[in-house]
Amino acid sequence: MTNEDKSKQAFDLQTGFGPVMGNEDLMKILGFKTMFAFRAAIKRNTVGIDTFNIKGRRGKFAYTRDVENWLSSLNHAPANNNAD
């Protein structure tokens, strides 16, 4: 992914979600099929990004820039080619 692609992706997420993302959006973008799976990953601390609570609001939240960085890191992860 080029720097221009990263910039466009960051702009798209910031424009669409603002600086903070909530439960439903996080669940979808991080690839969880159900809210139950997302909550289980939070309990096991395997979500992939830092989440936090906001006083007076329900659910978990994360900074959009952390989500952007996580998505970007997926493009740099080594491929696991286990050809059996």
N, C-alpha and C positions, 0 to 999 in steps of 0.2 A: 504494500500500500504506500503510495507516494505521500509526501507532506501535504500536497494539495488535496488528496482524497481524505486524509485525516482531518484537515481543516474543514472540509465540506461536511464530513460526518459529525464533527464536533458542533458545527453551526446548526445542522439539522436537529440534533438532540437538544441543544440549548434553546433553539427556537420553539421546538415542539413541547418541551417539558419544563423549561426554566432551569434554575440552578439546583433544584431538589426534585427527586422522583419518589413517588409513593408506591405502596404495596402492589396494586394491580399492574402498573406500568413496569415495575421492577420484575415481577413474576414473568411477564411476557417477554421482555427484552433479554432477560437472563436465560430464557429457554425452559422454564418450568411449565409443565402441562397443567398442573393444578395448584391451587393455593395451599393445599395440604402438603404437597411436595416442597413448595417454597418455604413454608413454616418449618418443616422438618429439617431442611438444609440450614436454616437460621439457627435452630437448636443445636445442630451438629457443628456449626461454625464452618460450613463448607459452601457458602454462597459464592465466594470468589471476590466479593467486595465488602467493605465495611458498611454496616447498616446502623441506624440509630433511631431512637424514639424522639418524638417532639411532644412536649408537654401539652396536654389537652387535645391531642390528635390520636386516632387509632392507627395501628399498624406500624410497619417499619419504613424507614426512609433512607435514601442514599444520595450523595452528591452526584449530579449528572456527569461531572468531569471524571469521577471514579468509574462510572459505567462506561464512559468513552474510552478510558485507559484500559479497562478490562476487555472491551471489544477489540481494541487495537492489539492487545497482547495475544488474542486468539490467532491473529494473522501471522504472528511470529513464533507460535508454538511449533515444536518439531512434529512432523507427521508420524503417527504410529502405524506403520505399515507391517502388520503381522500377517503376511501371506502364508497361509497353512496349506 
